[in-house]
């Protein structure tokens, strides 16, 4: 994806998601919807799904910055820092534990607070996008399994991530009642 396409998809999907979230009632925003992948007794709400996007968006930006700085393992998922391969189960257990910690830390925040947190994360992505060259956007981010694995693809994956979580919330009964 080129710079224009990346910024367009990030902005358009954010506007779409903000509109969708703002149309929900407080009950819909706070209703338990989906079990945590780390601890199934912990249920996620629509706000939990929404604020989770900020964690991942910031993580993606950090991975890209590590790569640009010359880090040998910028993503750090497929292999640990010693180069030892991780199993899919190990990777997912680590990811689920990280997201659960974030979710618990932000439990009970308002939609306005969640918007501020996700806005800050999007600002990090847009700032990073402004600093990267067109050639860097086309470079592969080693170990990145998202989108097409390029820096531009990873940045743009943040847009689809919001729609994915919206779909999971909707499938779990978000719009019922």
C-alpha positions in Angstrom: 0.0 0.0 0.0 1.2 3.5 -0.7 1.1 6.4 1.8 -2.2 7.8 0.5 -3.9 4.4 0.7 -2.6 3.7 4.2 -3.7 7.1 5.6 -7.1 6.8 3.9 -7.9 3.4 5.3 -6.7 4.4 8.8 -8.8 7.5 8.8 -11.9 6.1 7.1 -12.0 3.0 9.3 -11.5 5.1 12.5 -14.4 7.4 11.6 -16.5 4.3 10.8 -15.7 2.7 14.2 -16.1 5.9 16.2 -19.6 6.4 14.7 -20.5 2.7 15.4 -19.2 2.9 19.0 -20.9 6.3 19.7 -24.3 4.8 18.6 -24.2 2.2 21.3 -26.0 2.6 24.6 -24.1 2.5 27.9 -25.5 -1.0 28.5 -24.3 -2.2 25.1 -20.8 -0.7 25.7 -20.5 -2.4 29.1 -22.3 -5.7 28.5 -20.1 -8.8 28.9 -19.7 -10.2 25.3 -16.8 -12.5 24.7 -14.6 -14.6 27.0 -11.0 -13.8 27.3 -8.7 -16.0 25.3 -6.4 -16.0 28.4 -8.9 -16.6 31.1 -12.4 -17.6 29.8 -14.0 -16.6 33.1 -13.1 -12.9 32.3 -15.6 -11.5 29.8 -14.7 -8.6 27.4 -17.1 -5.7 26.7 -17.4 -3.6 23.6 -15.2 -1.0 25.3 -12.6 -3.6 26.1 -12.5 -4.7 22.5 -12.2 -1.0 21.4 -9.4 0.0 23.8 -7.5 -3.2 23.0 -6.9 -1.7 19.5 -4.6 0.9 21.1 -2.3 -1.7 22.6 -1.8 -3.5 19.3 -1.5 -0.3 17.3 1.3 1.0 19.7 2.9 -2.4 19.6 3.0 -2.4 15.8 4.6 1.1 15.8 7.2 -0.1 18.3 8.0 -3.1 16.1 8.5 -0.9 13.1 10.7 1.6 15.0 12.8 -1.3 16.3 13.2 -2.6 12.7 14.2 0.9 11.4 16.7 1.1 14.3 18.3 -2.1 13.2 17.0 -4.5 15.8 17.6 -8.2 14.7 14.2 -9.4 16.0 11.9 -6.4 15.7 8.6 -8.3 16.0 9.7 -10.8 18.6 6.9 -13.3 18.1 8.2 -16.1 16.0 11.5 -16.3 17.8 12.7 -15.2 21.2 15.7 -12.8 21.5 18.1 -15.7 21.4 16.7 -16.8 18.1 14.9 -19.9 19.4 11.7 -20.6 17.6 8.4 -20.4 19.5 5.5 -22.7 18.9 2.2 -21.2 17.8 0.8 -22.2 21.3 3.6 -20.3 23.0 3.1 -17.2 20.8 -0.6 -17.2 21.4 -0.3 -17.7 25.1 2.0 -14.8 25.3 -0.2 -12.6 23.2 -3.4 -13.5 25.2 -1.6 -12.8 28.5 -0.5 -9.4 27.3 -3.9 -8.4 26.0 -5.6 -9.6 29.1 -3.3 -7.5 31.3 -4.1 -4.5 29.1 -7.9 -5.2 29.3 -7.8 -5.5 33.1 -5.8 -2.3 33.4 -8.4 -0.4 31.4 -11.5 -2.2 32.8 -14.4 0.2 33.6 -13.1 3.2 31.6 -15.7 5.4 29.8 -16.1 5.5 26.0 -14.6 9.0 26.1 -11.5 7.7 27.8 -11.3 4.8 25.4 -11.5 7.2 22.5 -8.7 9.3 23.9 -6.5 6.2 24.4 -7.2 4.9 20.9 -6.8 8.4 19.4 -3.3 8.7 21.0 -2.3 5.3 19.5 -3.6 6.4 16.1 -1.5 9.6 16.4 1.6 7.4 17.0 0.8 5.5 13.8 0.2 8.6 11.8 3.4 10.3 13.1 5.4 7.2 12.2 3.8 7.1 8.8 4.9 10.7 8.2 8.5 9.8 9.1 8.8 6.8 6.8 9.9 7.0 3.2 7.9 5.4 0.4 10.6 2.8 0.1 10.5 1.9 3.8 6.7 1.4 3.6 7.4 -1.3 1.0 10.0 -3.1 3.1 9.2 -6.4 4.7 9.0 -6.3 8.5 10.8 -9.5 9.5 8.5 -11.8 11.4 5.3 -9.9 10.7 2.4 -12.2 10.0 -0.1 -9.3 9.4 -1.4 -8.1 6.0 1.3 -8.6 3.4 4.1 -8.3 6.0 5.4 -5.0 4.7 5.7 -1.9 7.0 2.9 -0.2 5.1 0.8 -3.4 5.4 1.3 -3.7 9.1 0.4 0.0 9.6 -2.8 -0.4 7.6 -3.7 -3.6 9.4 -4.8 -1.4 12.3 -7.9 -0.4 10.3 -9.1 -4.0 9.7 -8.3 -4.9 13.3 -11.1 -2.6 14.5 -13.6 -4.1 12.1 -12.6 -7.6 13.2 -13.3 -6.8 16.9 -16.5 -5.1 16.0 -17.6 -8.2 14.1 -16.7 -10.4 17.1 -18.7 -8.1 19.4 -21.6 -8.1 17.1 -21.6 -11.9 16.7 -21.6 -12.1 20.5 -24.9 -10.1 20.7 -23.7 -6.6 21.0 -26.6 -5.1 19.0 -29.3 -7.2 20.8 -31.7 -5.5 23.2 
